[in-house]
């Protein structure tokens, strides 16, 4: 029994010891996992750069610890867990961060989330974290490259991407109605990727990047290119030191002032342009002048509104607690002070996301403390919770986009009078632009994104149009007078012999051509664009048909005169044939039908419409940022040159043929068409004017005043010359000779049988008489010369012979010289020659009696025997 009791005692002692051991172990485990009884620890591995290129950990680490203290005290957030931060100094160096990341991953305890700082360190950590199924939440990384979900699938950040400036810029471009911008960037990865994102966004907004310049160290060439390509709205992406170089060149190129707007990054120091920089040769005053009025965009890292968010602190209360935590350090000398609210909200975003995963994990039989580097399910739940985060923090509304980047407000500032003024905020999440309306510009308002081009139509000078219209109206009145005169006196023989029906067509055609002057001068100043094609039709048809009637009728006269009255001698009998009027009218009709058909085909196949010619832009007077682009309306068709070539070719051949026929018939006399010489003169003038006007107006088509003046004056001169040459001589003849009655009335009144044919013969006889007088005068001079020669010979003979012998010797010769007395007599009807002291041959007698004293000779009195002497 004793042994048994001892055994029982030992067993009890062992059980007690086992119980106490288990209790101690449990107590140790509980104390190790949570200082408060019942809470389990969750560890966060963080890298805070306390030194290096960006010592942001100096303010961000205290802010994160402040957030952890508040979260751990809250009973409504992770009540069964306590968050603990394990942090190292990465010095913002990727090499150092690699070593520290190894320590975090391979040293107990297991970290549930990683929190790096710099962009370069975050890139390294985020790319490696997916191999350990770790979520990465950064508080100080702005590189746009981190928004690549394929490369960084588990990355989030409370620091907005540098591309967050771009939606704000696009919003401002749209607010100020800019559709054309230019960019200049420093060739680094962060600015290149930012600019690529901007290019995509502006393209979606319908905004064009017209100029894109980049530089490595020296921006001089890039700035000159911006000036040369007339850039007005310029987005600059470069660091602060390069910004001073850029704006020194901007001052030299005068790329500032009321015509230009520069957009810069807002995280420069407020006095960045006043800092002396040995790399530039511009003074502070010059730099201040160059940067005046530029606009900056900066991520809002501190909520401007007095709102209590998830931490139950306003932004100002947070700053007060942070200053107390920093021990009164100068914020400007503390690295990461501006980013401290982002680190504070990063801890709150993580805590809220972990708290959101507790329920889903519990339903799956999982717990947060079960996390290890091979557990993808817990990582997926944390990712889902972070991706749907949305709460108010001290930095503003916290929400992440599809790439894990923070979507935050953007502060918009403008440099006014040397200092930055807030002019608005932009909330990308809601697309809301809060505008203060205090933006100030050097000019009257926001400048244009390019030189304003004002389109201004050129119209015909109204003074010129009125002046030419007056002459055209007078010409039409003159045509009416001529037409009335021709119709009223159509029974007069002289008018009848001029083919009055053709002259009537000429007068009507001239009036139609003059009427075409009015639509030639009508342009967009007088009619609407919808009515302008009708005006074009009137121009074409009036001018075409007017030319066909006026010139066609004159051409018909010349054609028939040449056809009938310039035949060979064996066909002279046909000249006496009567010229039937219907043949003349048919010829004009054929020419008219050809024109009508050609114009109809033209208008059906290729109708006239309005075309607008644009000219070189002109700068107006004064300092105005605009250009005037002159425009000119034309009547045109798709194949205008082809149609004009056909019409001009056909009309040109008619003109040349008319000139030829007028020249060939200039010496023809006929009573059937008694005004063909006047018609020929009119054809000469019309042909010359048309041949000059057609090519010149095509050359001057871009000068509306010169083209209209040249074309209209050519029409007016042609018509005036035609009417004057054809009708004024007829009016003069009828007025001066009183031939107003018909041929029958004139015969009853005067009883004279003289007609136009007799008058023509009389004029021909007068011309022949004058020619004969000239011939007779030449013969008399010859006779006088022969007399002198004969006198000299007789005088010489008288000196050689004695006078008695001369008498005896000369007497036998008398019968010889007067052997035939009849031969010495003059022809019948001529008087005997006067006596002379010298013996002359009868053929050399005085011939002055060949013409009558009145100086006229008729063919009836001109005997052939009398003409022998004249033509010897």
C-alpha positions in Angstrom: 0.0 0.0 0.0 2.8 2.3 0.9 4.5 1.5 -2.4 1.2 2.0 -4.1 0.6 5.3 -2.4 4.1 6.4 -3.2 3.5 5.6 -6.8 0.3 7.5 -6.7 2.1 10.4 -5.0 4.8 10.3 -7.7 2.2 10.2 -10.4 0.4 13.2 -9.0 3.7 15.0 -8.6 4.5 14.3 -12.2 1.1 15.5 -13.3 1.5 18.6 -11.3 4.9 19.2 -12.7 3.5 18.6 -16.2 0.7 21.0 -15.6 3.0 23.6 -14.2 5.3 23.2 -17.2 2.5 23.5 -19.6 1.2 26.5 -17.8 4.6 28.1 -17.8 5.0 27.3 -21.5 1.6 28.8 -22.2 2.4 31.8 -20.1 5.6 32.3 -21.9 4.0 31.9 -25.3 1.3 34.4 -24.3 3.8 36.9 -23.0 5.9 36.4 -26.1 2.9 36.9 -28.5 1.2 39.8 -26.7 2.0 41.9 -23.6 -1.7 42.1 -22.9 -3.3 38.9 -22.0 -5.4 37.4 -24.9 -3.7 39.4 -27.8 -1.5 38.0 -30.5 1.2 39.9 -32.2 1.4 40.6 -36.0 4.7 41.9 -37.2 5.4 44.5 -39.8 8.8 44.7 -41.5 9.7 48.3 -42.4 12.5 50.1 -44.0 12.8 53.7 -43.1 15.6 55.8 -44.8 17.0 57.7 -41.9 19.8 59.0 -44.1 20.9 59.0 -47.7 19.4 60.8 -50.7 15.9 61.1 -49.1 16.0 60.8 -45.3 12.2 60.5 -45.1 12.3 58.1 -42.1 13.2 61.0 -39.8 9.5 62.1 -39.7 7.8 59.1 -41.2 9.0 56.6 -38.5 7.5 58.7 -35.6 4.3 59.1 -37.5 4.0 55.4 -38.1 4.6 54.7 -34.4 2.0 57.2 -33.5 -0.5 55.3 -35.7 0.5 51.9 -34.2 -0.1 53.2 -30.7 -3.6 54.4 -31.5 -4.5 51.2 -33.4 -3.3 49.0 -30.6 -5.4 51.0 -28.1 -8.6 50.7 -30.2 -10.9 47.9 -29.2 -12.9 48.0 -32.5 -9.9 47.4 -34.7 -8.0 44.1 -34.4 -9.2 43.4 -30.8 -7.4 40.1 -30.7 -4.1 41.3 -32.2 -1.4 43.8 -31.6 0.7 45.3 -34.4 4.5 45.6 -33.9 6.9 47.4 -36.2 10.4 45.9 -36.9 12.3 48.6 -38.8 15.7 49.2 -40.3 17.5 52.1 -41.9 17.7 51.5 -45.7 19.6 54.8 -46.3 17.5 55.0 -49.5 20.1 52.6 -51.0 18.9 49.5 -53.0 22.1 47.6 -52.1 21.7 48.2 -48.4 18.0 47.4 -48.7 18.8 44.0 -50.3 20.8 43.0 -47.2 18.1 44.2 -44.8 15.3 42.5 -46.8 17.2 39.2 -46.4 17.4 39.7 -42.6 13.7 40.5 -42.4 12.7 37.4 -44.4 15.0 34.9 -42.8 14.9 36.1 -39.2 12.1 35.3 -36.8 9.3 36.3 -36.4 7.4 36.1 -39.6 6.4 39.4 -41.0 2.9 39.7 -42.4 3.5 43.0 -44.4 6.6 44.9 -45.7 6.7 48.8 -45.7 9.6 50.3 -47.7 10.2 54.0 -48.3 12.2 55.2 -51.4 11.1 54.4 -54.9 14.4 52.6 -55.7 14.1 50.5 -52.5 10.4 49.9 -53.1 11.1 48.7 -56.6 13.5 46.1 -55.2 11.3 45.0 -52.3 8.1 44.8 -54.3 9.6 42.8 -57.1 11.0 40.2 -54.6 8.0 40.1 -52.2 5.7 38.1 -54.5 8.2 35.2 -54.1 7.3 35.1 -50.3 3.6 35.9 -50.8 4.0 39.2 -49.0 2.0 42.4 -49.4 4.1 45.6 -49.8 2.7 48.9 -48.6 4.9 51.9 -49.3 4.5 55.4 -47.8 7.1 57.3 -49.8 7.4 56.0 -53.4 6.2 58.1 -56.4 7.8 56.4 -59.4 5.2 55.7 -62.1 7.0 52.4 -62.8 5.6 51.0 -59.6 2.1 51.1 -61.1 2.9 48.0 -63.2 0.7 45.2 -61.8 2.4 42.5 -63.9 5.8 43.4 -62.4 4.6 44.3 -58.9 1.4 42.2 -58.2 1.2 42.8 -54.4 2.3 46.5 -54.2 0.3 49.3 -52.7 1.3 52.8 -51.7 -0.2 55.8 -49.9 2.2 58.1 -51.7 0.5 59.0 -55.0 2.3 58.2 -58.2 4.0 61.1 -60.0 1.4 60.5 -62.8 -1.3 61.8 -60.5 -0.3 65.3 -61.6 -1.5 64.4 -65.1 -5.2 64.2 -64.5 -5.0 67.6 -62.8 -3.1 69.0 -65.7 -5.7 67.6 -68.2 -8.5 69.1 -66.1 -6.8 72.6 -66.2 -6.2 72.3 -70.0 -9.9 71.6 -70.4 -10.9 74.4 -68.0 -8.9 77.0 -70.0 -9.9 75.5 -73.4 -6.4 74.5 -74.5 -6.2 71.7 -77.1 -2.5 72.0 -78.0 0.4 71.7 -75.5 4.2 71.2 -75.6 6.5 69.3 -73.2 10.1 69.5 -72.1 11.6 66.8 -69.8 14.8 65.7 -68.3 15.8 62.3 -69.5 15.2 60.2 -66.4 13.0 57.2 -65.9 10.5 58.9 -63.6 9.9 61.8 -65.9 9.8 59.7 -69.1 7.1 57.4 -67.6 5.2 60.4 -66.3 5.2 62.0 -69.8 4.1 58.8 -71.4 1.1 58.7 -69.1 0.4 62.3 -69.8 0.5 61.7 -73.5 -2.0 58.9 -73.2 -4.4 61.0 -71.1 -4.3 64.1 -73.3 -4.9 61.9 -76.3 -8.1 60.5 -74.7 -9.1 64.1 -73.9 -8.6 65.3 -77.5 -5.6 67.4 -76.7 -2.5 67.3 -78.9 1.1 67.4 -77.8 2.5 69.4 -80.7 6.1 69.6 -79.5 8.0 67.2 -77.3 11.6 68.1 -76.3 14.0 66.4 -73.9 17.5 67.1 -72.6 20.1 65.4 -70.4 22.0 68.3 -68.8 21.9 71.3 -71.1 18.3 72.5 -72.0 19.4 75.3 -74.4 18.6 73.5 -77.6 15.3 72.2 -76.3 14.2 75.6 -75.3 15.1 77.1 -78.7 13.1 74.4 -80.4 10.1 75.3 -78.2 10.4 78.9 -79.3 10.9 78.1 -83.0 7.8 75.8 -83.0 5.6 78.4 -81.4 4.9 76.5 -78.2 2.6 78.3 -75.8 1.4 75.9 -73.1 4.5 74.1 -71.8 4.7 71.2 -69.3 8.1 71.0 -67.7 9.3 67.8 -66.0 12.7 68.1 -64.4 14.4 68.4 -61.0 15.0 71.7 -59.2 18.6 72.3 -60.3 17.6 71.7 -64.0 14.6 73.9 -63.5 17.0 76.9 -62.9 18.9 76.0 -66.1 15.7 75.8 -68.1 14.3 79.1 -67.0 17.6 80.9 -67.6 17.3 79.8 -71.2 13.6 80.7 -71.2 14.6 84.3 -70.2 17.2 84.4 -73.0 14.7 83.2 -75.6 11.9 85.4 -74.3 9.7 82.3 -73.9 7.6 83.9 -71.1 5.1 86.6 -70.6 1.4 87.0 -71.5 1.6 84.5 -74.4 3.0 81.6 -72.4 2.1 79.3 -69.5 4.5 76.9 -67.8 3.4 73.9 -65.7 6.0 72.7 -63.2 6.2 70.1 -60.4 5.1 71.6 -57.1 7.6 69.9 -54.7 10.4 72.5 -55.4 11.4 74.8 -52.6 9.3 78.0 -52.6 12.3 80.1 -53.4 14.0 77.7 -55.8 14.4 80.4 -58.5 16.1 82.8 -56.1 18.8 80.3 -55.1 22.2 81.3 -56.6 23.4 78.6 -58.9 26.9 78.8 -60.4 25.8 76.7 -63.4 23.6 79.6 -64.8 24.4 83.1 -65.8 21.1 84.8 -65.1 20.4 87.2 -62.2 17.8 86.7 -59.6 15.7 89.5 -61.2 15.9 87.8 -64.6 14.8 84.5 -63.1 12.0 86.1 -61.2 10.8 87.8 -64.4 10.9 84.5 -66.3 9.0 82.3 -63.8 6.3 84.8 -63.1 2.8 83.3 -63.6 3.7 79.7 -63.9 1.4 77.0 -62.5 2.4 74.1 -60.2 0.6 70.9 -59.3 1.5 69.2 -56.0 0.0 66.1 -54.3 -2.0 67.1 -51.2 -0.3 65.2 -48.3 -2.2 66.9 -45.6 -6.0 67.2 -45.6 -6.9 70.8 -46.1 -10.3 70.3 -44.5 -11.1 70.0 -40.8 -12.4 66.4 -40.8 -12.0 63.7 -38.3 -11.2 60.5 -40.0 -10.5 56.9 -39.0 -8.0 57.9 -36.4 -10.4 60.5 -34.9 -7.7 63.2 -35.5 -7.9 66.3 -37.7 -4.9 67.1 -39.8 -3.9 70.0 -37.6 -4.1 67.8 -34.4 -1.9 65.3 -36.1 0.7 67.9 -36.9 0.6 69.1 -33.3 1.2 65.6 -32.0 3.9 64.9 -34.6 5.8 68.1 -33.6 5.6 67.0 -30.0 6.9 63.5 -31.0 9.8 65.1 -32.9 10.8 67.1 -29.8 10.5 70.5 -31.4 12.7 69.9 -34.4 12.5 72.3 -37.3 10.1 70.7 -39.9 12.2 72.1 -42.8 15.2 70.4 -41.4 13.4 67.1 -40.7 13.5 64.7 -43.6 10.1 63.4 -44.7 8.0 65.9 -42.8 5.7 66.5 -45.8 5.3 62.7 -46.3 4.7 62.0 -42.6 0.9 62.0 -43.0 1.3 59.4 -45.7 3.2 57.1 -43.3 0.6 57.6 -40.7 -2.3 56.7 -43.0 -0.3 53.8 -44.4 -0.4 52.1 -40.9 -4.1 52.9 -40.6 -4.8 51.4 -44.1 -3.0 48.3 -43.1 -4.8 48.0 -39.8 -8.2 48.5 -41.3 -7.4 46.0 -44.1 -6.2 43.3 -41.6 -9.3 44.0 -39.5 -11.5 43.4 -42.6 -9.8 40.0 -43.3 -10.6 38.5 -39.8 -14.1 37.6 -40.7 -13.5 36.0 -44.1 -10.6 34.1 -42.8 -12.5 32.8 -39.8 -15.3 31.5 -42.1 -12.5 29.5 -43.9 -11.1 28.2 -40.7 -8.0 30.4 -40.9 -6.5 33.1 -38.7 -4.1 35.9 -39.3 -1.6 34.3 -37.0 -1.5 31.3 -39.2 0.2 33.3 -41.9 3.5 32.0 -43.4 5.4 32.7 -46.5 3.7 29.8 -48.3 0.2 30.7 -47.5 -1.4 32.4 -50.5 -5.0 32.4 -49.2 -4.2 34.9 -46.4 -2.2 37.0 -48.8 -5.1 37.1 -51.2 -7.5 38.2 -48.4 -5.2 41.0 -47.3 -4.8 42.1 -51.0 -8.5 42.2 -51.5 -9.1 44.2 -48.3 -6.4 46.8 -49.2 -7.7 47.1 -52.8 -11.1 48.1 -51.5 -9.9 50.4 -48.8 -11.6 53.7 -48.5 -11.4 56.0 -45.4 -10.6 59.5 -44.4 -7.1 60.0 -43.1 -5.0 62.9 -42.1 -3.6 63.1 -45.6 -7.1 63.2 -47.1 -9.3 60.5 -48.5 -7.4 57.2 -48.8 -8.3 55.0 -51.7 -6.2 52.9 -54.2 -6.6 52.5 -57.9 -6.3 49.3 -59.9 -2.5 49.6 -59.9 -2.4 50.0 -56.1 -1.5 53.7 -56.2 -3.0 56.2 -53.9 -5.7 58.4 -55.4 -5.4 61.8 -53.7 -6.2 65.4 -54.1 -3.9 67.7 -56.0 -3.0 71.2 -54.9 -2.8 73.8 -57.7 -0.7 76.9 -57.1 0.4 79.9 -59.2 3.4 82.1 -58.8 2.0 85.6 -58.3 4.3 88.5 -57.5 7.2 86.2 -56.6 5.3 84.0 -54.2 3.0 80.9 -54.6 -0.7 81.3 -54.2 -3.2 78.5 -53.9 -5.7 78.7 -56.7 -7.5 75.4 -56.4 -7.7 71.7 -55.6 -8.5 68.7 -57.7 -10.0 65.5 -56.3 -9.3 62.8 -58.8 -11.5 60.2 -57.1 -14.6 62.3 -57.6 -13.4 64.4 -60.6 -14.1 67.5 -58.6 -12.2 70.8 -59.2 -12.4 73.2 -56.3 -11.5 76.6 -57.8 -10.8 79.7 -55.8 -11.0 82.1 -58.8 -7.9 84.0 -57.8 -5.7 83.0 -60.7 -4.0 86.1 -62.2 -2.5 86.5 -65.7 -0.1 89.0 -67.3 -2.6 89.6 -70.1 -6.3 90.0 -70.0 -6.8 86.3 -69.3 -5.4 82.9 -69.9 -3.4 82.9 -73.1 -4.3 80.9 -76.2 -2.7 77.5 -76.7 -1.5 78.8 -80.1 -1.5 81.9 -82.1 -5.2 82.7 -82.7 -6.0 82.5 -86.4 -8.9 84.6 -87.4 -10.4 83.5 -90.8 -11.4 86.6 -92.8 -13.0 86.4 -96.2 -11.8 88.7 -98.9 -14.6 90.5 -100.6 -14.7 92.6 -103.8 -14.3 96.3 -103.4 -17.8 97.8 -103.4 -16.6 101.0 -105.0 -15.1 99.0 -107.8 -18.3 96.9 -108.1 -20.5 100.0 -108.2 -18.4 101.8 -110.7 -18.2 98.9 -113.1 -21.9 98.2 -112.7 -22.7 101.8 -113.7 -20.7 101.3 -117.0 -22.4 97.9 -117.5 -25.8 99.5 -117.0 -25.1 102.2 -119.4 -23.9 99.6 -121.9 -27.1 97.7 -121.5 -29.0 100.9 -122.1 -26.9 101.6 -125.2 -27.7 98.1 -126.4 -31.4 98.7 -126.0 -31.1 101.9 -128.0 -29.2 100.1 -130.7 -31.7 97.2 -130.8 -34.7 99.6 -130.9 -33.0 101.6 -133.7 -32.3 98.5 -135.7 -35.9 97.2 -135.4 -37.5 100.5 -136.1 -35.5 101.1 -139.3 -35.6 97.5 -140.5 -37.4 98.6 -143.7 -34.7 101.0 -144.8 -32.7 99.5 -147.7 -29.4 100.4 -146.1 -30.4 98.7 -142.9 -31.8 95.7 -144.7 -28.5 95.2 -146.6 -26.7 94.9 -143.2 -28.7 91.8 -142.2 -30.6 93.4 -139.3 -31.6 90.1 -137.7 -28.0 89.2 -137.1 -27.4 92.7 -135.7 -30.3 92.2 -133.4 -28.7 89.0 -132.1 -25.4 90.9 -131.7 -27.2 93.6 -129.6 -29.0 91.0 -127.4 -25.7 89.0 -126.9 -23.9 92.2 -125.9 -26.6 93.0 -123.3 -26.4 89.4 -121.9 -22.6 89.7 -121.7 -23.0 93.0 -119.8 -25.5 91.5 -117.5 -22.9 88.8 -116.6 -20.9 91.6 -115.0 -23.3 91.8 -112.1 -23.1 88.2 -110.9 -19.3 88.4 -111.5 -19.2 91.0 -108.7 -21.6 89.2 -106.3 -19.8 87.3 -103.6 -20.3 86.1 -100.0 -20.9 89.7 -98.9 -24.2 89.8 -100.7 -25.5 86.2 -100.7 -25.5 83.2 -98.4 -23.3 80.2 -99.1 -26.3 78.2 -100.1 -27.2 80.8 -102.8 -23.7 81.2 -104.1 -23.8 78.2 -106.6 -26.8 79.9 -108.2 -24.8 83.0 -108.7 -22.0 80.8 -110.3 -24.6 79.4 -112.7 -25.7 82.9 -113.7 -22.2 83.9 -114.4 -21.5 80.9 -116.6 -24.7 80.9 -118.6 -25.0 84.7 -119.2 -21.4 85.0 -120.3 -21.5 81.8 -122.4 -24.8 82.6 -124.2 -24.0 86.3 -124.6 -20.7 85.5 -126.3 -22.4 82.9 -128.6 -25.1 85.4 -129.7 -22.8 88.5 -130.0 -19.7 86.9 -131.5 -21.6 84.1 -133.3 -23.7 86.6 -135.3 -20.7 88.6 -136.3 -18.8 85.4 -137.1 -21.7 84.3 -139.3 -21.5 87.5 -141.4 -17.8 87.1 -142.0 -18.1 83.4 -142.7 -20.8 83.9 -145.4 -19.0 86.9 -147.0 -15.9 84.8 -147.3 -17.8 81.8 -148.6 -19.8 83.6 -151.2 -17.7 86.6 -152.3 -14.1 85.2 -152.4 -14.5 82.5 -155.1 -12.5 82.0 -158.2 -13.2 83.7 -161.4 -15.0 80.7 -162.9 -17.4 80.7 -160.0 -18.2 84.4 -160.2 -21.7 83.7 -161.4 -22.6 82.3 -158.0 -21.9 85.7 -156.4 -25.2 87.0 -157.9 -27.1 84.4 -155.9 -29.4 85.8 -153.2 -28.1 85.3 -149.6 -31.0 83.6 -147.8 -31.5 84.9 -144.2 -32.4 81.4 -142.8 -28.9 80.2 -143.6 -27.4 83.0 -141.6 -29.7 82.4 -138.7 -29.1 78.6 -138.9 -25.3 79.2 -138.6 -25.9 81.3 -135.4 -28.2 78.6 -134.1 -25.6 75.9 -134.6 -23.1 77.9 -132.6 -25.7 78.6 -129.9 -26.8 74.9 -129.7 -23.1 73.8 -129.3 -22.7 76.2 -126.4 -25.9 75.2 -124.7 -25.2 71.5 -125.0 -21.6 71.9 -123.7 -22.8 74.0 -120.7 -25.6 71.5 -119.9 -23.2 68.5 -120.0 -20.8 70.4 -117.7 -23.4 71.3 -115.2 -24.9 67.8 -115.1 -21.7 65.9 -114.9 -19.7 68.3 -112.8 -21.8 71.1 -111.3 -20.3 74.3 -110.0 -19.9 74.7 -106.2 -18.1 76.9 -103.7 -14.4 76.4 -103.0 -12.5 78.4 -100.5 -8.9 79.4 -101.2 -6.6 80.0 -98.2 -3.8 82.5 -98.2 -0.7 82.9 -96.1 -1.5 84.1 -92.6 -0.9 87.8 -92.0 0.0 89.5 -88.7 -2.3 92.4 -87.8 -0.9 95.7 -86.5 -0.2 96.1 -82.8 0.8 93.7 -80.1 -2.0 91.2 -80.7 -1.4 87.5 -80.3 -3.4 86.6 -83.4 -3.0 86.0 -87.1 -5.4 86.7 -89.9 -5.9 84.0 -92.5 -7.5 85.5 -95.6 -10.0 83.3 -97.4 -11.5 83.8 -100.9 -14.6 82.1 -102.4 -14.4 80.7 -105.9 -16.9 79.1 -108.3 -15.3 75.8 -109.1 -15.9 72.1 -109.9 -14.0 68.9 -109.5 -12.6 69.1 -113.0 -12.6 72.8 -113.6 -9.4 73.0 -115.5 -10.6 70.3 -118.0 -13.8 72.1 -118.7 -12.1 75.4 -119.0 -9.6 73.9 -121.4 -12.4 72.6 -123.6 -14.4 75.8 -123.6 -11.3 78.1 -124.1 -10.0 75.8 -126.9 -13.3 75.9 -128.8 -13.8 79.7 -128.3 -10.2 80.3 -129.1 -10.5 78.5 -132.5 -13.6 80.6 -133.3 -11.7 83.8 -132.5 -8.7 82.8 -134.6 -10.9 81.8 -137.5 -12.8 85.0 -137.2 -9.6 87.0 -137.4 -8.6 85.1 -140.4 -11.9 85.5 -142.2 -12.0 89.2 -141.4 -8.6 89.7 -142.9 -9.5 87.7 -146.0 -12.6 89.7 -146.7 -11.3 93.2 -145.9 -11.2 94.2 -149.7 -14.5 92.6 -150.6 -17.4 94.9 -151.5 -20.9 93.7 -151.5 -24.3 95.2 -151.0 -25.8 92.0 -149.5 -23.8 92.5 -146.2 -22.7 96.1 -146.4 -21.3 96.3 -142.9 -18.9 93.4 -143.0 -15.9 95.6 -142.7 -17.2 97.1 -139.5 -17.9 93.5 -138.3 -14.3 92.6 -139.1 -13.1 95.5 -137.1 -15.3 94.4 -134.1 -14.0 90.9 -134.4 -10.4 92.1 -134.3 -11.1 94.0 -131.0 -13.1 91.3 -129.4 -10.6 88.6 -130.3 -7.6 90.5 -129.0 -9.4 91.4 -125.7 -10.7 87.8 -125.1 -7.3 86.2 -125.9 -5.6 88.6 -123.4 -8.3 88.5 -120.7 -8.8 84.7 -120.5 -5.2 83.8 -119.4 -4.8 86.9 -117.3 -7.9 86.3 -115.2 -6.8 82.8 -114.5 -3.4 84.1 -113.3 -5.1 86.9 -111.2 -7.8 84.6 -109.8 -6.4 84.9 -106.3 -6.8 88.7 -106.4 -10.5 89.4 -106.5 -10.3 93.1 -107.3 -7.8 92.8 -110.1 -9.5 89.7 -111.6 -12.9 91.3 -111.5 -11.7 94.6 -112.9 -9.8 92.9 -115.7 -12.7 90.6 -116.7 -15.5 93.1 -116.4 -13.7 95.9 -118.2 -12.7 93.5 -121.0 -16.4 92.7 -121.4 -17.5 96.3 -121.2 -14.8 97.5 -123.8 -15.7 94.6 -126.1 -19.4 95.4 -126.0 -18.9 99.1 -126.3 -16.6 98.7 -129.3 -19.0 96.3 -131.0 -22.0 98.5 -130.5 -20.3 101.6 -131.6 -18.7 100.1 -134.7 -21.8 98.3 -135.9 -24.6 100.7 -135.1 -23.2 104.3 -134.8 -22.3 104.5 -138.5 -25.8 103.5 -139.5 -27.3 106.0 -137.2 -25.0 108.7 -138.5 -25.8 107.9 -142.1 -29.5 107.9 -141.6 -29.4 111.1 -139.6 -27.1 113.0 -142.0 -28.7 111.8 -145.2 -32.2 111.7 -144.0 -32.7 108.1 -145.1 -35.3 107.4 -142.5 -38.0 106.2 -144.9 -38.3 102.9 -146.7 -37.0 102.5 -150.2 -40.5 102.9 -151.7 -41.3 106.1 -149.8 -37.9 107.6 -150.9 -38.7 106.9 -154.6 -42.1 108.5 -154.4 -40.6 111.6 -152.7 -37.6 112.3 -154.8 -38.3 110.4 -158.0 -34.7 109.4 -158.1 -33.6 106.0 -159.4 -30.3 106.2 -157.8 -29.7 103.4 -155.4 -26.9 102.1 -153.3 -25.4 100.2 -156.3 -25.0 103.4 -158.4 -23.3 105.1 -155.5 -20.9 102.2 -155.2 -20.2 102.5 -159.0 -19.7 106.3 -158.7 -17.2 105.9 -155.9 -15.3 103.3 -158.0 -15.2 105.5 -161.1 -13.8 108.3 -158.9 -11.1 106.1 -157.8 -10.2 105.1 -161.3 -10.2 108.7 -162.5 -7.7 109.6 -159.9 -5.5 106.7 -161.0 -5.7 107.8 -164.6 -4.8 111.4 -163.7 -1.6 110.1 -162.0 -0.7 108.1 -165.1 -1.3 111.1 -167.4 0.8 113.3 -165.3 3.7 110.8 -165.5 3.3 110.7 -169.3 3.3 114.5 -169.6 6.5 114.6 -167.7 7.9 112.0 -170.1 6.8 114.1 -173.2 8.4 117.2 -171.8 11.6 115.3 -171.4 11.5 114.0 -175.0 10.8 117.6 -176.3 13.9 118.8 -174.6 16.0 116.1 -176.0 14.6 116.7 -179.6 15.3 120.5 -179.3 18.9 119.8 -178.3 19.4 117.5 -181.3 18.0 120.0 -183.8 20.2 122.7 -182.4 23.2 120.5 -182.9 22.3 119.8 -186.6 21.7 123.4 -187.4 25.2 124.4 -186.4 26.8 121.6 -188.6 25.0 122.5 -191.8 24.6 125.8 -193.6 21.2 127.2 -193.6 20.7 127.0 -197.3 21.9 123.5 -197.6 19.8 122.6 -194.6 16.7 123.9 -196.4 17.4 122.1 -199.6 18.2 118.9 -197.9 15.4 119.0 -195.4 12.6 119.5 -198.0 12.8 116.0 -199.5 12.3 114.5 -196.1 9.1 116.2 -195.4 7.1 113.8 -197.5 8.8 111.0 -195.7 7.9 112.1 -192.2 4.3 112.9 -193.4 4.1 109.9 -195.6 0.8 108.9 -193.9 -1.2 111.9 -192.8 -3.8 109.8 -191.2 -1.4 108.4 -188.8 -0.6 111.8 -187.6 -4.2 112.5 -186.6 -5.4 112.0 -183.1 -7.9 109.4 -182.2 -11.6 110.2 -182.7 -13.0 112.6 -180.2 -9.6 114.2 -179.4 -8.7 117.8 -180.6 -5.9 118.4 -183.0 -2.6 119.1 -181.4 -1.6 122.7 -181.1 1.0 124.2 -183.4 4.6 124.2 -182.3 7.8 125.8 -183.6 9.3 122.3 -183.8 8.2 119.3 -185.7 7.1 116.6 -183.2 5.7 113.2 -183.8 2.0 113.1 -183.3 2.3 110.4 -180.7 4.1 112.9 -178.4 1.4 115.6 -178.7 0.0 117.1 -175.6 -2.1 114.6 -173.8 -3.7 116.9 -171.3 -7.0 116.6 -173.2 -7.4 113.0 -172.1 -9.3 114.1 -169.1 -12.2 116.5 -168.8 -11.9 119.9 -167.1 -14.1 118.8 -164.3 -11.5 116.2 -163.4 -13.9 113.3 -163.9 -14.0 110.6 -166.5 -16.6 108.0 -167.1 -16.1 104.5 -168.4 -18.5 105.3 -171.3 -16.2 108.1 -172.6 -13.0 106.1 -172.2 -12.3 104.7 -175.6 -9.7 101.9 -175.9 -7.7 103.9 -178.4 -7.2 106.6 -175.9 -5.7 104.2 -173.4 -2.9 103.1 -175.7 -0.9 106.2 -175.0 -1.4 105.8 -171.3 0.1 102.4 -171.0 3.0 102.6 -173.5 
